Amino acid sequence: MRSLWQHDETALAEIGKHLADQQPQVTVRIPRLLAEAAAAAWRREDEGVELDAETCEERIVRHRAGSLALIGAAVEDRGSTDGDWVVVKLHAWFVGDAFNAADDRNLVTGPPPT
């Protein structure tokens, strides 16, 4: 079964490769306070961090922090406020990163879309 899953992962990666070439975007609504946190991550200067002995978990956390910062860049560049929300067009890549982070923290309550 594991070899079948590895084959499936390879196929998923190939799909991801083709989707990345298309650079799909989606318009989303983010609570304003979270959009502000993302923008603050974008403005923050992270200096003096050693990455050479990084664990897999540390790399995932760093990658997700980078995704948050890039969402913050989009918020600052092209986000518009709508009451307590910010509406912004994001690359689907970052939407997927946010979904995966929420899923890993058991914050997603429904099934994945079909």
N, CA and C of each residue as an Amber inpcrd file, in Angstrom:
protein
   342
   0.8270000  -1.1900000   0.0000000   0.0000000   0.0000000   0.0000000
   0.8730000   1.2570000   0.0000000   1.9710000   1.2490000   0.7710000
   2.8320000   2.4410000   0.8380000   3.4340000   2.7890000  -0.5180000
   3.7640000   1.7780000  -1.3020000   4.3250000   2.0630000  -2.6270000
   3.2570000   2.7110000  -3.5180000   2.0240000   2.3130000  -3.3510000
   0.9270000   2.9350000  -4.0970000   0.7750000   4.4000000  -3.6760000
   0.8770000   4.6590000  -2.3680000   0.7810000   6.0330000  -1.8810000
   1.9350000   6.8860000  -2.4080000   3.1260000   6.2900000  -2.4890000
   4.2590000   7.0330000  -3.0380000   4.0060000   7.3810000  -4.5020000
   3.4130000   6.4550000  -5.2310000   3.0570000   6.7270000  -6.6250000
   2.0290000   7.8620000  -6.6770000   1.0400000   7.8150000  -5.7890000
   0.0240000   8.8700000  -5.7280000   0.6510000  10.2250000  -5.4070000
   1.6050000  10.2380000  -4.4850000   2.2730000  11.4840000  -4.1260000
   3.0240000  12.0520000  -5.3290000   3.6610000  11.1800000  -6.0980000
   4.3660000  11.6150000  -7.3060000   3.3920000  12.2280000  -8.2980000
   2.2410000  11.5970000  -8.4790000   1.2230000  12.1360000  -9.3870000
   0.7130000  13.4910000  -8.8880000   0.4910000  13.6070000  -7.5760000
   0.0560000  14.8850000  -7.0040000   1.1040000  15.9690000  -7.2330000
   2.3710000  15.6270000  -7.0580000   3.4540000  16.5860000  -7.2900000
   3.4740000  17.0340000  -8.7460000   3.2330000  16.1190000  -9.6650000
   3.1970000  16.4770000 -11.0880000   2.0240000  17.4150000 -11.3820000
   0.8820000  17.1590000 -10.7580000  -0.2510000  18.0800000 -10.8950000
   0.1500000  19.4500000 -10.3600000   0.7910000  19.4730000  -9.1880000
   1.2430000  20.7280000  -8.5990000   2.1810000  21.4900000  -9.5140000
   3.0560000  20.7530000 -10.1900000   3.9940000  21.3840000 -11.1340000
   3.2280000  22.1190000 -12.2280000   2.2050000  21.4750000 -12.7800000
   1.4380000  22.0960000 -13.8590000   0.5790000  23.2460000 -13.3420000
   0.0470000  23.1150000 -12.1350000  -0.7340000  24.2120000 -11.5610000
   0.1550000  25.4170000 -11.2740000   1.3760000  25.1570000 -10.7950000
   2.3010000  26.2620000 -10.5100000   2.6380000  27.0280000 -11.7800000
   2.7570000  26.3370000 -12.9000000   3.0230000  26.9980000 -14.1760000
   1.8750000  27.9390000 -14.5650000   0.6530000  27.6120000 -14.1230000
  -0.5200000  28.4280000 -14.4500000  -0.6990000  29.6040000 -13.4870000
  -0.0720000  29.5260000 -12.3270000  -0.1840000  30.5300000 -11.2780000
  -1.6490000  30.9020000 -11.0030000  -2.4730000  29.9070000 -10.6410000
  -3.8850000  30.1990000 -10.3820000  -4.0460000  31.0890000  -9.1480000
  -5.0390000  31.9550000  -9.2130000  -5.3200000  32.8520000  -8.0980000
  -6.7850000  32.7260000  -7.7050000  -7.0490000  33.0630000  -6.4540000
  -8.4110000  33.0120000  -5.9420000  -8.6170000  34.2270000  -5.0330000
  -9.8080000  34.8090000  -5.0950000 -10.1370000  35.9290000  -4.2180000
 -10.6910000  35.3730000  -2.9190000 -10.1390000  35.8300000  -1.8030000
 -10.5350000  35.3300000  -0.4850000 -10.8800000  36.4950000   0.4360000
 -11.5890000  36.1590000   1.5060000 -11.9080000  37.1170000   2.5700000
 -11.2050000  36.6270000   3.8340000 -10.3930000  37.4880000   4.4080000
  -9.6220000  37.1520000   5.6060000 -10.0640000  38.1030000   6.7170000
 -10.2870000  37.5860000   7.9410000 -10.5860000  38.5130000   9.0310000
  -9.4890000  39.5820000   9.1290000  -9.9130000  40.8300000   9.3180000
  -8.9900000  41.9640000   9.2960000  -7.8330000  41.7870000  10.2670000
  -8.0780000  41.2920000  11.4730000  -6.9940000  41.1260000  12.4420000
  -5.9540000  40.1190000  11.9590000  -6.3890000  39.0600000  11.2850000
  -5.4380000  38.0890000  10.7350000  -4.7020000  38.6640000   9.5350000
  -5.3930000  39.4660000   8.7290000  -4.7260000  40.1300000   7.6050000
  -3.6530000  41.0930000   8.1220000  -3.9510000  41.7800000   9.2230000
  -2.9580000  42.6780000   9.8160000  -1.7610000  41.8920000  10.3610000
  -2.0030000  40.7160000  10.9400000  -0.9050000  39.8690000  11.4250000
  -0.0400000  39.4100000  10.2580000  -0.6690000  39.0840000   9.1330000
   0.0880000  38.6790000   7.9480000   0.9300000  39.8390000   7.4320000
   0.3620000  41.0390000   7.3980000   1.1040000  42.2130000   6.9300000
   2.2770000  42.5050000   7.8670000   2.0790000  42.3240000   9.1690000
   3.1730000  42.5350000  10.1270000   4.2960000  41.5270000   9.8930000
   3.9240000  40.2780000   9.5570000   4.9440000  39.2650000   9.2480000
   5.7310000  39.6760000   8.0080000   5.0600000  40.2820000   7.0360000
   5.7250000  40.7420000   5.8170000   6.7330000  41.8540000   6.1210000
   6.3750000  42.7470000   7.0180000   7.2470000  43.8930000   7.3420000
   8.3940000  43.5250000   8.2820000   8.2930000  42.4090000   8.9760000
   9.2990000  42.0160000   9.9680000  10.6180000  41.6450000   9.3010000
  11.7040000  42.0080000   9.9350000  13.0430000  41.6290000   9.4690000
  13.5140000  40.4270000  10.2870000  13.6570000  39.2880000   9.6470000
  14.1640000  38.0820000  10.3140000  15.6440000  37.9550000   9.9760000
  16.4910000  38.1930000  10.9590000  17.9340000  38.1540000  10.7160000
  18.6150000  37.1940000  11.6790000  19.7640000  36.6930000  11.2620000
  20.6040000  35.8910000  12.1340000  20.0840000  34.5020000  12.4460000
  19.2960000  33.9330000  11.5670000  18.7390000  32.6060000  11.7940000
  19.6050000  31.5730000  11.0830000  20.0560000  30.5560000  11.8120000
  20.8370000  29.4540000  11.2330000  19.8740000  28.3780000  10.7350000
  20.0120000  27.9950000   9.4760000  19.0970000  27.0240000   8.8890000
  19.7510000  25.6870000   8.5850000  21.0380000  25.5650000   8.8100000
  21.7510000  24.3680000   8.3730000  21.3660000  23.0950000   9.1330000
  20.9270000  23.1800000  10.3600000  20.5850000  21.9820000  11.1350000
  19.0770000  21.9060000  11.3810000  18.3140000  22.2970000  10.4050000
  16.8690000  22.3720000  10.5240000  16.2290000  20.9810000  10.4450000
  15.2750000  20.7070000  11.3540000  14.5070000  19.4710000  11.2630000
  13.4040000  19.6540000  10.2200000  12.7790000  18.5760000   9.8410000
  11.6780000  18.6470000   8.8900000  10.5520000  19.5200000   9.4440000
  10.2330000  19.3500000  10.7040000   9.1700000  20.1370000  11.3340000
   9.5220000  21.6210000  11.3560000  10.7850000  21.9400000  11.6490000
  11.2180000  23.3400000  11.6630000  11.1420000  23.9470000  10.2620000
  11.4810000  23.1610000   9.2530000  11.3950000  23.6530000   7.8820000
   9.9510000  23.9460000   7.4960000   9.0320000  23.0820000   7.9020000
   7.6130000  23.2930000   7.6120000   7.1270000  24.5730000   8.2730000
   7.4790000  24.7750000   9.5480000   7.0690000  25.9830000  10.2610000
   7.6470000  27.2220000   9.5870000   8.9210000  27.1730000   9.1940000
   9.5550000  28.3180000   8.5190000   8.8720000  28.5870000   7.1850000
   8.5930000  27.5360000   6.4360000   7.9110000  27.6920000   5.1520000
   6.5450000  28.3430000   5.3500000   5.8160000  27.8860000   6.3520000
   4.4780000  28.4450000   6.6000000   4.5570000  29.8930000   7.0740000
   5.5760000  30.2250000   7.8590000   5.7710000  31.6240000   8.2570000
   6.0390000  32.4840000   7.0200000   6.8040000  31.9490000   6.0830000
   7.0510000  32.6590000   4.8290000   5.7730000  32.8400000   4.0210000
   4.9310000  31.8210000   3.9990000   3.6550000  31.9270000   3.2930000
   2.7840000  33.0060000   3.9210000   2.7560000  33.0520000   5.2500000
   1.9990000  34.1020000   5.9370000   2.5150000  35.4760000   5.5280000
   3.8380000  35.6370000   5.4970000   4.4160000  36.9230000   5.1170000
   4.0450000  37.2930000   3.6840000   4.0440000  36.3270000   2.7840000
   3.6880000  36.6230000   1.3970000   2.1950000  36.9310000   1.2530000
   1.3690000  36.3230000   2.0800000  -0.0440000  36.7210000   2.1340000
  -0.1210000  38.1710000   2.6090000   0.7080000  38.5190000   3.6050000
   0.7500000  39.8940000   4.0890000   1.1700000  40.8720000   3.0080000
   2.1090000  40.4750000   2.1540000   2.5170000  41.3370000   1.0420000
   1.3400000  41.5810000   0.1050000   0.5700000  40.5320000  -0.1740000
  -0.6090000  40.6800000  -1.0370000  -1.6480000  41.5850000  -0.3870000
  -1.8350000  41.4250000   0.9210000  -2.7800000  42.2670000   1.6570000
  -2.3680000  43.7350000   1.5350000  -1.0920000  44.0170000   1.7610000
  -0.6240000  45.4000000   1.6800000  -0.6950000  45.9410000   0.2550000
  -0.4060000  45.1050000  -0.7230000  -0.3310000  45.5520000  -2.1110000
  -1.7080000  45.7470000  -2.7490000  -2.6230000  44.7890000  -2.5020000
  -3.8790000  44.8420000  -3.2390000  -5.1120000  44.4720000  -2.4130000
  -4.9620000  44.3930000  -1.0890000  -6.1050000  44.0690000  -0.2470000
  -7.0220000  45.2660000  -0.0730000  -8.3090000  44.9980000   0.1020000
  -9.2680000  46.0620000   0.3780000 -10.1160000  45.6460000   1.5710000
 -10.3870000  46.6000000   2.4350000 -11.1620000  46.2970000   3.6340000
 -12.6520000  46.3020000   3.3100000 -13.3390000  45.4170000   3.9990000
 -14.7890000  45.3020000   3.8880000 -15.3010000  45.0180000   5.2940000
 -15.4500000  46.0750000   6.0820000 -15.8390000  45.9120000   7.4770000
 -14.7140000  45.2620000   8.2650000 -15.0090000  44.1370000   8.8900000
 -14.0150000  43.4040000   9.6830000 -13.2380000  42.3960000   8.8480000
 -13.3190000  42.5160000   7.5260000 -12.6620000  41.5830000   6.6170000
 -11.7520000  42.3290000   5.6610000 -10.7870000  41.6020000   5.1270000
  -9.9570000  42.1040000   4.0410000 -10.1580000  41.1540000   2.8630000
 -10.4410000  41.7310000   1.7120000 -10.6330000  40.9560000   0.4880000
  -9.3590000  41.1020000  -0.3350000  -8.7980000  39.9660000  -0.7490000
  -7.5360000  39.9980000  -1.4870000  -7.4460000  38.7960000  -2.4150000
  -6.8010000  38.9960000  -3.5460000  -6.5570000  37.9020000  -4.4740000
  -5.2060000  37.2870000  -4.1180000  -5.2010000  35.9660000  -3.8720000
  -3.9920000  35.2440000  -3.4900000  -3.6890000  34.1610000  -4.5020000
  -2.4190000  33.8400000  -4.6350000  -2.0500000  32.6620000  -5.4030000
  -2.5970000  31.4410000  -4.6610000  -3.0960000  30.4850000  -5.3970000
  -3.6760000  29.2810000  -4.8060000  -2.6680000  28.5500000  -3.9230000
  -1.3720000  28.7140000  -4.2260000  -0.3160000  28.0960000  -3.4370000
  -0.4630000  28.4550000  -1.9580000  -0.7120000  29.7460000  -1.6820000
  -0.8040000  30.2140000  -0.2980000  -2.1040000  29.7760000   0.3540000
  -3.1520000  29.6700000  -0.4330000  -4.4160000  29.1520000   0.0890000
  -4.2110000  27.7050000   0.5330000  -3.5140000  26.9200000  -0.2880000
  -3.2160000  25.5320000   0.0750000  -2.3630000  25.4420000   1.3270000
  -1.3570000  26.3340000   1.4460000  -0.5220000  26.3470000   2.6530000
  -1.3670000  26.6310000   3.8860000  -2.3030000  27.5760000   3.7770000
  -3.1670000  27.9090000   4.9110000  -4.0730000  26.7370000   5.2640000
  -4.6290000  26.0710000   4.2450000  -5.4560000  24.8820000   4.4990000
  -4.6520000  23.7970000   5.1990000  -3.4480000  23.5300000   4.7280000
  -2.6240000  22.4890000   5.3410000  -2.2750000  22.8280000   6.7820000
  -1.9370000  24.0860000   7.0590000  -1.6230000  24.4900000   8.4360000
  -2.8440000  24.3170000   9.3330000  -4.0130000  24.7140000   8.8410000
  -5.2440000  24.5630000   9.6320000  -5.5680000  23.0920000   9.8640000
  -5.3690000  22.2780000   8.8450000  -5.6410000  20.8510000   8.9720000
  -4.6970000  20.2110000   9.9940000  -3.4200000  20.5770000   9.9440000
  -2.4510000  20.0170000  10.8890000  -2.7570000  20.4110000  12.3310000
  -3.4200000  21.5360000  12.5160000  -3.7890000  21.9760000  13.8750000
  -5.2360000  21.6270000  14.2150000  -5.8470000  20.7980000  13.3840000
  -7.2290000  20.3550000  13.5830000  -8.2070000  21.5250000  13.6570000
  -7.9760000  22.5470000  12.8390000  -8.8600000  23.7070000  12.8030000
  -9.8930000  23.6100000  11.6890000  -9.7140000  22.6670000  10.7800000
 -10.6550000  22.4840000   9.6830000 -11.7070000  21.4960000  10.1580000
 -12.9560000  21.9260000  10.1140000 -14.0190000  21.0840000  10.6890000
 -14.7750000  20.2780000   9.6590000 -14.6880000  20.6570000   8.4220000
 -15.4370000  19.9330000   7.3980000 -14.5500000  19.0700000   6.5460000
 -15.1570000  18.2860000   5.6980000 -14.3730000  17.4540000   4.7830000
 -13.7450000  18.3290000   3.7060000 -12.6890000  17.8410000   3.0720000
 -12.1140000  18.6000000   1.9620000 -13.1290000  18.7070000   0.8260000
 -13.0110000  19.7600000   0.0190000 -13.9750000  19.9100000  -1.0760000
 -13.8560000  18.7690000  -2.0840000 -14.9690000  18.4530000  -2.6930000
 -14.9580000  17.3770000  -3.7050000 -15.0280000  17.9520000  -5.0900000
